[in-house]
Amino acid sequence: MTTDKLAVDQGLLYYLIKHIRPELAQKISEKKTIETMIVGLGRQGTRHAQLMMEYGTNVTCGVAPGKGGTYVHETVPVYESAESAKRKYPDIAVASIWKHYSSAKDATIEAIRSGIPIVVLISEFIPLKDVRDILVEARKHKTILFGGNTPGIIFPPEGIKVGMLPDIFQAQKTDNKTGPKGVTILSRSGAILYHLSDALASAGIAQNGVLGVGGDGAIGSRFIDLVSRIMQYEHTDLVVIAGEIGGMQEELLAQDMEANPEKYPKPLVALISGANAPEGKTMGHAGAVISPGQSYGTYQTKKESLEKAGVTVVNHQRDLIDAVRSKLNRIYFDIEEYYSKMRKKWDARPPVKTWGTLVTNVMPNNLIIRGYPLQEIIAEKGFLETSYLLLKGEFPEEAQLKELEDIAKEAIKQEFADLKSITISSDISKTLGTLMLVDNKLADFVRLNSEETKIAAYTLGRVLKYFAYILGNLDQLESSSVSETSFSEMIYIGLVKEKNPDTLKVKLLEAMITACVDHGITPPSAQATIILASTRANYEVAVAGGLQAITDVHGGAGQKAAKFFLSVVEKAEKEKLELDESTFKLIRETIKTGKRIEGLGHRIHTQDPRRDVLWKLAEDAGYAKSCVDVSKMISSAFHRVRGMNLPINVDGVIAAITADMGLDPKLAKVIFVFGRTAGLAAHYFEEINTQPQMRRIAFDKATYKGPSIREIK
Amino acid sequence: MKLYEYEAKQIFEQFNLKIPKQIAIIESVEDLVDISLEFPIMIKAMVLIGGRGKAGGIKKAETIEETENIIKEMLGLTIHGYPIKKILLEEAVDIASEIYLSITTDPATFDIVLVTSASGGVDIEEVARTKPDEIWKKVLRNNDKSLNAEIGKKAADFLVDKDQNLQLVSEKLQQAIESLYLAFQDAEAKICEINPLIVTKKGDIIVADAKFVLDDNSLYRQTPLLKSIGIDPGSKRHDVSEQTAFEAKAYQIGFPFIDLLENPENFVKDEEKLYVGLVPGGAGYGIFSVDEIVNVGNRYFNGKVVPINFMDSGGGPSISKVADMFHLLMNHPATDLIITSRFGGISSCDVFIQGLIMSLRDRFIAKKIMIPVYGRMVGTDLAAAKAFLEKAKLETPEPLIDLHIVVGNQKIMVDVIKDGIEYGFKVKKQSENMEGIK
């Protein structure tokens, strides 16, 4: 949230990394970012991944066995193991572990072994024997391990937090510029950290690093392992430790300070809790228990040994403020400004929960698929390439495209035993969905293949086969030679029946199909597929469900529009009217009978981005004839009748072109449904890869998280 | 979890260490009726707190009369305030040598430490202070599953070197050391201590006294072991005593709670004082807030403020668990005032306030005792929490009349505590005046 941040290679976290992994520090310094990884994506891990990112932490990836290949918060890739994550992101410097105590050991050791220098072990209640195994490994790899049972670490000047600490810590600010100076706090307890920095902030004392060392009895880094090193960091002016009863960390530090004062060049204030604790009763933290009869571990032993080493020991918030203030004698930021920042935070309305899609950005008059404007895709790319783009975010390489083409053609050739037993309904979507559901070959292919682009290509081949059957073109399609016919040509043959069609027609038909591939998560068909996917329904069930939601009301207007355009042209010829006059008259007559004019109006676009490119392609191919002319004048004619501006939509444009190509008006809807199959497949896979199952889906709360806007190269 | 001696010995026996014949665990003199005794026997108080030998909790008896007298006397004893309720009777063994042997966790590095001495049967800390040469100590850095035989041998050699009588049992000693290590690792102990490990005249090696502390964090996977020594895996105890009723209740619901008052079930209040219950947030602040109550009480209220509990209410509790935390304190006979702090990190202010309000509404409807609640909330989900609180106060003002929550951190917690205590005294005075009028 801070707009002005300290460069990462000036900060304390970088300083700690540099000490143990100088080469990695060099890379961080070049990249100007510290990459982190989150291990364990249960409820807490997932939630705090988001809060960390919101704070500004660079969360590059996650690790969760069984979830490899999926995404968390739609954009953070998840890997099966720390090792595989590290292969992809070799510069990860910090890992946080959010696993249940019963599986924390293996996950932590894995992270340590992958060479990550800083490991933050959030998990609490880890068995002692497991902790010892972790410590053996950490020593071997010189890892700085925080925790177990740490709330994490936060570095306010750089705006980096790893863990669950709330955003209440304050960096040095001079003239609105963030500085690196302040006190560094280390604490065994989380909540104390918050109260402590709360107290310090109220006195204008900045924190340049706040480190939870962990509340468990056995932990990775102890005060003695960290305090001296932190005091060597030039921007730390004072160190505060928050200790508590139990164990001998505080006593060990005191002994070392007494024996080696030169290692401790900065002042230290210790807040010790547990002055009034009973003996022999563990106080929440596994480490916080006074063991009867021992010469360490009590409030008294800690206080006395620290005071002997010259440390100021406090047990009260006000005393802490006084002690730190008297030693530093300065403030680091404007206290009023701090409070007004906090007040703003506390007074804020609860944030709206959004979720993300990376497929298509739907904006009025613009459709951006994976960063590319759809009109450019229509002009430049084929249907298979676009279906690949929908799934992968990039266009395929030539070899990949060839493979997909082969798969799609193979799908056409493979038999479909029961195909002809299915009754063809007047509702194309219904028949199509039914065929998809009873198609065992498709089901087998989906089950046996893990690559989503291949599944989509196979689906498109099969859907073409269904259409050929519905339209009575199956024999022609199946008899076309696989080696001599391209998939684009097969589309033409399957939908139109014409053998050896000319290239311009083939391209124009494919462009219209491509124009229909997707409209983001806004149309009901995509929403139906997404809802089915969220229940983890089978792929073909979810896609068929989406396809069957394409009706006369949604996406099926083309057929009626094509008929309308043909009637306008016919009327003009019969009554010897100019086309615009004929359009006007027919609209007026149609409206009088209470019917709608199809192909007009759009929920989102006032000028459909797919319109001009399709008109132009039709013109280039020589198929922009009377119906296309009508489609260009229909809006103004409609205005003349009703006084309303209703733009032509993509259904209308496609209807006009198919009519001018002399194709069956039915094809207008077929084109739409065929194209949309690719989009539905993409939404299915996005849902299962990036969202928890059975989530509550608020479609109006979706935000586009894909690439902004780019040009096709 | 600390084990009673007889439980510890059962575990050691499972790991092939010899123990004296266990005759019985009794809770009264009458229990002796069904038991046949071969004298001499040892009579040992089963308490968790240490130092029972000096306090008269370990006696030897030669006759039945002596046995009865010792038992009667012992059952009336308390050791460091903890009454003796159970007594172990076991065979007394003859002693040729007494050895100290322990495997524990190094408090500094958390490694495993093996310590042994031929001067067993006495306070080992004392030996360490006065005759450090008598102690052999080895820190084991690798957390191996079994003890490296070389190390076992070195330890045994040291013992033989210090006490030539042990020459004949050197191999048995080494085995005993390795067995103890296995017991420590397999049972996932924090502390395994045998003092003394007795070598009899016949050359048997016997565990005469045993201290065994299990790691609480590993209990979930030690169910077979716990069952094998008769412990209900769902129960819990302190290192010094069994739980109070409130502690047991909290444990059952699933949050750490400790009574700071003695005999809390039947507590008699000092009317001069204000007793403060705490729902403080995480464990660390739980400990600190007890200190803050005492500090504030001493500095501003003549030492008349008494904290009644420790509680760890952090770590993301559910709404109903938060409600139970407040119910527990409102059902506690001592509570005059509850001070609460929610500094939402992992746990959410929203869940906290919903739970708190749920408990107040439930109590109001069920006509249960209502105790004033004073506190502050800051951090994760504060905005939603604030909205919920405001709405709740509008919808059901009556149950929330004595709920005072500062929203945000413009006032640091210790100042909120001070305000809360002042308010607590004011309410207390008012209710006393009301009583007076009646």
Interface residues (C-beta under 8 A of the other chain):
Chain A: Q44 H48 L51 Y101 S102 E124 F125 I126 P127 L128 K129 D130 V131 R132 D133 L135 V136 R139 P151 M164 L165 P166 I168 S187 R188 S189 G190 A191 I192 Y194 H195 D198 A199 A201 S202 G215 D216 G217 A218 I219 A242 E244 I245 G247 M248 L252 L271 S273 G274 A275 N276 A277 P278 E279 G280 K281 T282 M283 G284 H285 A286 A288 V289 S291 P292 G293 S295 Y296 G297 N315 H316 Q317 R318 Y339 M342 R343 K345 W346 D347 A348 R349 P350 P351
Chain B: L48 I49 G50 G51 H80 T105 P107 A108 F110 D111 I112 E125 R141 N142 N143 Q185 E188 K190 D215 D216 N217 S218 Y220 R221 H238 D239 V240 S241 P256 I258 L260 P280 G281 G282 A283 G284 Y285 G286 I287 F288 V290 D291 E292 V294 N295 V296 P307 F310 M311 D312 G314 G315 G316 S341 F343 G344 G345 I346 V378 G379 T380 D381 L382 A383 A384 K386 A387 V407 G408 N409 Q410 I412 M413 V414
